[in-house]
Amino acid sequence: MALLAYMTRVVVSADDFGLSEAVNEGIERAHRDGILQAASLMVAGAAAEDAVRRARAMPGLRVGLHLVVIEGPAVLAPALIPDLVDAQGQFPSDQLRLGLKYFFRPVVRRQLAAEFRAQYAAFATTGLELDHANAHKHMHLHPTVGRMLIGIGREFGLRAVRVPAEPLDILAACGEPASFGARALYQWTRLLRRQARRAGMATTDQVFGIAWSGHMTADRLLRLAAHLPDGTSEIYFHPATRRDRTLNTLMPGYEHEAELRALLDPAVRAALAPCSHPADRRPEAGRDPA
């Protein structure tokens, strides 16, 4: 068991890189002027090319793949994956229905594997190093999606996967009582962690940003900083410099600008500084908290 498993370490990341230019601007500013260390790229996002251009100019930003298999655009043409997307090439938003299709229909799983491979290949063409992978809306908690994310990812050099396990006792200490859904989700993450560990993937010990998704404000970060557990934690955000049509449509209740302010806040920086290690390439596999 690694000694680092007993230390408090933090990786600060952002999702939806490439979703819109407002998101890309927020991620760039949070990295250059704030505490952001990593970002997850949506390779078929409307602003993906802009995101890649910015990433190439920020060699210190660790970039991974934010795989989209729900509520977003696919890489492959609709004719190649007709059971996955609509005529415009968009994945639907119905998580339950998608989960059943991905699990029970072999033809859907074949198309899903093809789309996964296409998204990894699209990332490879950027020339960026693949630092990690996760899935939009954490769809990789689905056993089929998780298996493909890891298995196909290994073909493209994947070495680290997000396991969205948010400790309930830490949330309670921060004044966020656990709901039944949160308890069930935490237990369900055990499957993905086992999949990742069997494949030799690095994972963090815990992840924060689920209960407060879209609302990772400075006051909440300061509360969390006072209760961070031992081991390596990922704290993920959804920053943006402004509201735009895409964000108003997909995430009308999110506080993107407030999350950016939190990433730039000197008090937050000071609170997390003792456990932030920006030179680290990726989290190391430590103890298994789940």
C-alpha positions as CSV (number, residue, x, y, z in Angstrom):
1,M,0.0,0.0,0.0
2,A,1.5,3.3,-1.1
3,L,2.5,5.8,1.6
4,L,0.7,8.5,-0.5
5,A,-2.6,6.8,0.4
6,Y,-2.3,8.3,3.9
7,M,-1.6,11.8,2.7
8,T,-4.2,14.4,1.7
9,R,-3.7,15.3,-2.0
10,V,-6.1,17.1,-4.3
11,V,-6.6,17.2,-8.1
12,V,-8.7,20.1,-9.3
13,S,-10.5,19.4,-12.6
14,A,-13.2,20.7,-14.9
15,D,-15.7,18.9,-17.2
16,D,-17.2,19.9,-20.5
17,F,-14.1,21.4,-22.2
18,G,-15.2,22.0,-25.7
19,L,-18.9,22.4,-25.0
20,S,-18.9,26.1,-25.7
21,E,-16.4,29.0,-26.0
22,A,-17.7,30.4,-22.7
23,V,-16.7,27.1,-21.0
24,N,-13.4,27.0,-22.7
25,E,-12.6,30.6,-21.6
26,G,-13.5,29.7,-18.1
27,I,-11.3,26.7,-18.1
28,E,-8.4,28.6,-19.6
29,R,-8.7,31.4,-17.0
30,A,-9.1,29.0,-14.1
31,H,-5.9,27.3,-15.1
32,R,-3.8,30.4,-15.9
33,D,-5.0,32.5,-13.0
34,G,-6.5,30.0,-10.6
35,I,-6.1,26.5,-9.2
36,L,-7.4,24.3,-12.1
37,Q,-5.1,21.5,-13.0
38,A,-7.0,19.3,-15.4
39,A,-9.9,19.3,-17.9
40,S,-12.0,16.7,-19.7
41,L,-12.5,17.3,-23.4
42,M,-15.8,16.7,-25.3
43,V,-14.3,15.8,-28.7
44,A,-17.6,16.3,-30.6
45,G,-18.5,19.5,-28.7
46,A,-19.4,22.6,-30.8
47,A,-16.3,24.4,-29.4
48,A,-13.9,21.4,-29.4
49,E,-11.4,22.9,-31.9
50,D,-11.2,26.0,-29.8
51,A,-10.6,23.9,-26.7
52,V,-7.8,22.0,-28.4
53,R,-6.2,25.2,-29.5
54,R,-6.3,26.6,-26.0
55,A,-5.0,23.3,-24.5
56,R,-2.0,23.3,-26.8
57,A,-1.1,26.8,-25.5
58,M,-1.3,25.5,-21.9
59,P,1.1,22.6,-21.6
60,G,0.6,22.4,-17.8
61,L,-3.1,21.6,-18.2
62,R,-3.7,17.9,-18.0
63,V,-6.4,17.0,-20.6
64,G,-8.5,13.8,-20.7
65,L,-11.5,12.6,-22.6
66,H,-15.1,13.4,-21.5
67,L,-16.9,10.6,-23.3
68,V,-20.4,11.5,-24.4
69,V,-23.0,8.7,-24.7
70,I,-26.0,10.8,-23.3
71,E,-27.3,14.3,-23.9
72,G,-24.7,15.4,-26.4
73,P,-23.3,15.0,-29.9
74,A,-21.7,11.8,-31.3
75,V,-18.6,11.6,-33.4
76,L,-19.9,9.0,-35.9
77,A,-22.6,9.9,-38.5
78,P,-26.2,9.0,-37.5
79,A,-26.3,6.4,-40.3
80,L,-23.6,4.4,-38.6
81,I,-25.1,4.4,-35.1
82,P,-28.9,4.7,-35.8
83,D,-29.9,3.0,-32.6
84,L,-27.9,5.5,-30.5
85,V,-28.6,8.9,-31.8
86,D,-31.3,11.0,-33.5
87,A,-31.2,12.3,-37.1
88,Q,-29.0,15.2,-35.9
89,G,-26.5,12.9,-34.3
90,Q,-27.5,13.7,-30.7
91,F,-27.7,11.2,-27.9
92,P,-31.0,11.5,-26.0
93,S,-31.3,12.5,-22.3
94,D,-33.3,9.6,-21.0
95,Q,-30.8,7.9,-18.7
96,L,-32.9,4.9,-17.7
97,R,-34.0,4.1,-21.2
98,L,-30.4,4.4,-22.5
99,G,-29.1,2.2,-19.7
100,L,-31.5,-0.6,-20.6
101,K,-30.6,-0.4,-24.3
102,Y,-26.9,-0.4,-23.5
103,F,-27.3,-3.5,-21.3
104,F,-29.8,-5.6,-23.2
105,R,-29.4,-5.0,-26.9
106,P,-26.3,-6.5,-28.6
107,V,-26.7,-4.3,-31.8
108,V,-26.7,-1.2,-29.6
109,R,-23.6,-2.4,-27.7
110,R,-21.8,-2.9,-31.1
111,Q,-22.7,0.7,-32.1
112,L,-21.7,2.0,-28.7
113,A,-18.3,0.4,-29.0
114,A,-17.8,1.9,-32.4
115,E,-18.7,5.4,-31.1
116,F,-16.3,4.9,-28.1
117,R,-13.5,4.0,-30.4
118,A,-14.3,7.0,-32.6
119,Q,-14.2,9.4,-29.7
120,Y,-10.9,8.0,-28.4
121,A,-9.5,8.2,-32.0
122,A,-10.7,11.8,-32.3
123,F,-8.9,12.7,-29.1
124,A,-5.7,11.0,-30.4
125,T,-5.8,13.2,-33.5
126,T,-5.4,16.3,-31.3
127,G,-1.9,15.3,-30.4
128,L,-2.7,15.9,-26.7
129,E,-1.6,13.4,-24.1
130,L,-4.5,11.4,-22.8
131,D,-4.3,12.0,-19.1
132,H,-7.6,10.4,-18.0
133,A,-11.1,9.5,-19.0
134,N,-14.6,9.9,-17.6
135,A,-18.1,10.1,-19.1
136,H,-20.7,12.8,-19.4
137,K,-23.3,12.6,-16.6
138,H,-21.1,9.8,-15.1
139,M,-22.6,7.3,-17.5
140,H,-19.5,5.1,-17.1
141,L,-21.1,3.9,-13.8
142,H,-23.2,1.8,-16.1
143,P,-21.4,-1.6,-16.2
144,T,-21.4,-1.8,-20.0
145,V,-20.3,1.8,-20.5
146,G,-17.6,1.5,-17.8
147,R,-16.3,-1.7,-19.3
148,M,-16.0,-0.1,-22.8
149,L,-14.5,3.1,-21.5
150,I,-11.8,1.2,-19.8
151,G,-11.3,-1.6,-22.3
152,I,-11.2,0.5,-25.4
153,G,-9.4,3.2,-23.6
154,R,-6.5,0.9,-22.9
155,E,-6.0,0.6,-26.7
156,F,-5.4,4.3,-26.7
157,G,-3.1,4.5,-23.7
158,L,-5.6,5.2,-21.0
159,R,-4.2,4.9,-17.5
160,A,-6.5,6.8,-15.2
161,V,-10.3,6.8,-14.7
162,R,-12.6,8.9,-12.5
163,V,-14.6,6.8,-10.0
164,P,-17.3,9.3,-8.7
165,A,-17.3,8.1,-5.1
166,E,-18.2,11.0,-2.9
167,P,-17.8,10.1,0.8
168,L,-21.1,10.6,2.7
169,D,-19.5,11.3,6.0
170,I,-17.5,14.2,4.6
171,L,-20.6,15.7,3.0
172,A,-22.4,15.4,6.4
173,A,-19.5,17.2,8.1
174,C,-20.0,20.0,5.5
175,G,-23.7,20.3,6.3
176,E,-25.0,18.2,3.4
177,P,-27.0,15.2,4.7
178,A,-26.9,12.1,2.5
179,S,-30.1,11.3,0.6
180,F,-31.1,7.7,-0.2
181,G,-30.0,8.3,-3.8
182,A,-26.5,9.5,-2.7
183,R,-26.1,6.4,-0.5
184,A,-27.1,4.1,-3.4
185,L,-24.8,5.9,-5.8
186,Y,-21.8,5.6,-3.4
187,Q,-22.3,1.8,-3.1
188,W,-22.7,1.4,-6.9
189,T,-19.3,3.0,-7.5
190,R,-17.7,-0.1,-6.1
191,L,-18.3,-1.9,-9.4
192,L,-16.6,0.7,-11.5
193,R,-13.7,0.8,-9.0
194,R,-13.3,-2.9,-9.3
195,Q,-13.3,-2.7,-13.1
196,A,-10.7,0.1,-13.1
197,R,-8.4,-1.7,-10.6
198,R,-8.6,-5.0,-12.5
199,A,-7.5,-3.1,-15.6
200,G,-4.6,-1.5,-13.8
201,M,-6.1,2.0,-14.0
202,A,-5.2,4.7,-11.5
203,T,-8.1,6.2,-9.6
204,T,-8.5,8.8,-6.9
205,D,-9.7,7.6,-3.5
206,Q,-12.7,10.0,-3.6
207,V,-14.4,12.6,-5.8
208,F,-16.2,15.8,-4.8
209,G,-18.6,17.7,-7.0
210,I,-21.6,15.4,-7.2
211,A,-23.9,16.6,-4.5
212,W,-23.1,20.2,-5.3
213,S,-22.8,19.7,-9.1
214,G,-23.0,23.1,-10.7
215,H,-22.9,24.8,-7.4
216,M,-19.2,24.4,-6.3
217,T,-19.0,27.9,-4.9
218,A,-16.2,29.4,-2.8
219,D,-18.1,29.1,0.5
220,R,-18.7,25.4,-0.1
221,L,-15.1,24.8,-1.2
222,L,-13.8,26.4,2.1
223,R,-16.1,24.1,4.1
224,L,-14.9,21.1,2.1
225,A,-11.2,22.1,2.5
226,A,-11.6,21.9,6.2
227,H,-12.8,18.3,6.1
228,L,-10.8,16.7,3.2
229,P,-10.0,13.1,4.1
230,D,-6.7,11.2,3.7
231,G,-5.8,9.9,0.3
232,T,-6.2,11.6,-3.1
233,S,-9.3,13.6,-3.9
234,E,-10.5,14.9,-7.2
235,I,-12.7,18.1,-7.0
236,Y,-14.4,18.8,-10.3
237,F,-16.1,21.9,-11.6
238,H,-18.1,23.4,-14.4
239,P,-16.6,26.9,-14.9
240,A,-17.6,29.4,-17.6
241,T,-17.0,33.1,-18.1
242,R,-20.6,33.8,-19.0
243,R,-24.0,32.3,-19.7
244,D,-24.7,31.4,-23.3
245,R,-27.4,29.6,-25.2
246,T,-25.8,26.2,-24.8
247,L,-25.5,26.5,-21.0
248,N,-29.0,28.0,-20.7
249,T,-30.4,25.1,-22.6
250,L,-28.5,22.2,-21.1
251,M,-27.7,23.4,-17.5
252,P,-30.1,26.3,-16.7
253,G,-29.7,26.0,-13.0
254,Y,-25.9,25.7,-12.8
255,E,-23.8,28.5,-11.4
256,H,-21.0,28.4,-13.9
257,E,-19.7,31.9,-13.2
258,A,-19.7,31.3,-9.5
259,E,-17.7,28.1,-9.9
260,L,-15.1,30.1,-11.9
261,R,-14.9,32.7,-9.2
262,A,-14.3,29.9,-6.7
263,L,-11.4,28.6,-8.8
264,L,-9.9,32.1,-8.8
265,D,-10.6,32.9,-5.1
266,P,-7.4,33.5,-3.1
267,A,-9.0,32.1,0.1
268,V,-9.8,28.9,-1.7
269,R,-6.3,28.7,-3.1
270,A,-4.8,29.1,0.3
271,A,-7.1,26.5,1.8
272,L,-6.2,23.9,-0.8
273,A,-2.6,24.8,-1.3
274,P,-1.2,22.4,1.4
275,C,-2.7,19.4,-0.5
276,S,-2.4,20.5,-4.1
277,H,0.5,19.2,-6.3
278,P,0.3,20.7,-9.7
279,A,3.4,19.0,-11.0
280,D,1.9,15.5,-10.5
281,R,1.0,13.8,-13.7
282,R,-2.0,11.9,-12.4
283,P,-3.4,10.5,-9.2
284,E,-1.8,7.3,-7.9
285,A,-3.8,4.3,-7.0
286,G,-4.0,4.2,-3.2
287,R,-6.3,2.5,-0.8
288,D,-9.8,1.5,-1.8
289,P,-12.3,3.6,0.3
290,A,-15.4,1.9,-1.2
